[in-house]
Amino acid sequence: MGFDHWLGFFGKFHPMVLHLPIGVFLFTFLLVLVSLKSPKSYSRVINLGLGFSFYSAVIASILGYLLYLSGDYSIDAQVHLWTSIVTTLFMGLSYYLFRQGVSNRLFRIVFTISVTSLFVSSHFGAQLTHGKGYLKFPSPDLEATFTSDSIDIYSQVVAPIMDKKCISCHGMNKRKGGLLLSSAEGISAGGENGPLFDFSDLSESRLLYHLELPIEHELRMPPKSRTQLTQVELDLIRNWVLEGATTKVLTAYSQLVPQMKDLLNQFFPPKLKEVAPPNSKDLERILAQNFRVDIFSANHNYISIKYLGDTLTKVEFEALYKLRKNIIDLDLRSVFVEPYFFEKFKGFRALDRLRLDNSNITDKELSYVNDLPIEMLSLTNTQITQGGLEGILENNHLKKVFLWNTSIPLDEQQNLKEQSSIVLDFGTGLDFAGKQRVELPMMVGQQTLFVDSLAVAFHKPIESMVFRYTFNEQEPDSLSEIINDSVWVRSTSNLKVKSFVDGWLPSETREISFRKVANLIEEYDLESIPAGNYAGESKLFDLELGTTNFSDGHWIGHNGTDLSVLFDLPENPKFTRLTVSSLRSYGGWILFPKSIKIYGIANGNSNLLTQLTIGEANKAFSGSQIQQFDLEFNPESSEQLRVEVENQGVLPSWHVSAGQPSWLFVDEVFLW
C-alpha cells in the first residue's frame, strides 16, 4: 500500500483517537477537583484516567503528525501540531508526578497547565476544521436575500453553500487534495487531480462527479461523516456548473427559467427584517380588547392578530396600532372598521397578509392599502369595484387577491385576470347561460401517485365553500360526501369532486385519477446525463406527475440523447407492470419516446425482459400532451432493473424545425 493510502487510513481514525482522550482527561480534571477534600478516595480512578489520557494523546499526536506530512494543511496547522505536542508532554508530566506522589501543590499546578494547554490546542484544531470564525455567532438568515432585479449566482448562492459544507476540508487552513474552495481563484485553479470543470462537457466536470457519487462511496464529497448538501443546494450547484461555472456574472432574475426561480425561492429564507419583540404591556392591553394573538414564527418577533368583535372602535384600534411594527398577519373579517382608521394603515409596514372579507371597506378605503408591503389581500363579499382595484394592482409586493362576490362585473373578471400579473381569485366562473357558477375545485399539491395512502385536500378561497365527492364514478351532488379537511385515497381510483356555495350554481366536476404503486424506489442511478436546466434524477421517483408545462420543475429532459436509469428491486417484488410518464410538445420540440426497454440484472448479467416500440415520430400533432406508457413484465429473480427510454433523435420532416435534435421528457417511472 502507498503512503497516501496509509494517510487516508490514519485520517479516518485520528478524530476517534483524539476526542476520547480529551473527554477522559477533562473528566479526570473534575475528579481531581472533587478529591480535594478526600484525595485517597479517588486516587485509583485518577491514576487510570491520567494514564489513559496520556497514552491516547501520544497516539493522537503521532497520527496528527502523519496527517500533517500529507501537505494538505496550511502553515497555521503547525500551531495546532506543536500546541498538541506540548499538551501531551504536560499530560505525561502530570501522570508522572501523580504516580510518584510528589507534592499535591506541584501536581495541581502542572495539571492545571495541562488543561489550559488542552483548551488552547483544541481551539487551534477547531479553527482547522471549522474556520477561524467558528466561535462567532451565526449571521441572521434574514440577510441572505436577493433582489427581484438580479442575482450573482456564485457569490450569493454557490459560495455560501461551499462555506457551509466544503471549506472545513478545502479552506485556507486545510486543503485536502490541494483544493481551495473558499475563493473564486481557488475554484478556478482546481486541485492536485486537475481542474474542477471540463468546459468541453460541463456535465462531466469533476466537481459534479464527486458531489453526485453514492453517499457510501469513498470519493463522495462531502464524505458520509460530514453534513451533506440538501437536494436544493446540489441542484443549484449543478445548474451553476452547467451554465458555465462563472464567478463574476450578474444575471437578471426575470431571465431565469422557472425551475431556477423555484430553487432560489427554496434556498433563500423569507425576506423578514429583524424587529424588536412586542412590548408586554401592549400585548396585555390588546388581549383585553377582544383580540386573539398568535406567534407567527418561533424565529422572529412577528405576530398574527384576529379581532373577535363586530366593530373596531377607537379604543381597540389604538391598542392595535401600538403593535403595528410586529403585526405580519391581520384578520378583520366580518368587522365594521371606522373609515378614518384606514388612513392609518400605512403605518403597518410589516404587514404581509390582510383579511377584510365581509367588512365595510369601499374603494376609497382600499386606496390607503395600496402601498402596504402585503403579499395576500382578501376582499371577499365586499363592495369593491373594478375602479377601486386599479391602484392596488400596481402594488409590487402583492401576489394574490381574493375577490369573490365583489361589485366587479363577471364580464370584467376574466379581463382583469389576463391583464394582471397578480393572481386574482374571484371564486366563480361564467357558464353559457350567464349565471354565476363556482370555479372548479383546486387540489393542494400535484401528487396523484402513492404507496400506502394519500390525503387529498383542496384550496378553499371562499369560507362557505363546500366540496362534495364520489369514488363510484357517479356525479357528485348536494347529497354526496363532504370533504372536511381532506379525503384519504387508499387504492387506485378516480375521484370526482364539485364545489358548492349557497346561492351559486355548483362548479363543473373535476375528475382526478389516483394510482397506488407497488414500491417506492429509493436506490437508483441515472446513468444518462440530462440537459442542464432539466436535471434532477429524484424527479423520476418523487410520485409527483408533471404538467404540460415542461418547465414546471417535474420533468427530466434529454436533448437528442436517450434516458437510462438503474434501480434496485425489493426482495419480494409485488408488481408486474412498469409505467413511464412522458410528454410531447410541438412548440417545445418534444416527442414521445421511440421505444422503452426493461432489462433485468442479476449477478452482473443483464437480460431484456420486455420492450415497447412506440414509433410516433411520423405522426404530426399540435399542442402538448402527456401519456403514460405501461409495460407488463416478470421481474423473475432480478436484483436490479435498467429502464432505457429511447429518444426519437431528430425532429421529423413534418415539423417546422425538421432535422434539429428532438427532446425527450420523462417525469415519473413507477411500478404497480
Summary of the structure (lengths in Angstrom):
residues: 672
radius of gyration: 32.7
end to end distance: 48.6
largest distance: 105.0
contacts: 1984
relative contact order: 0.05
helix: 34%
strand: 22%
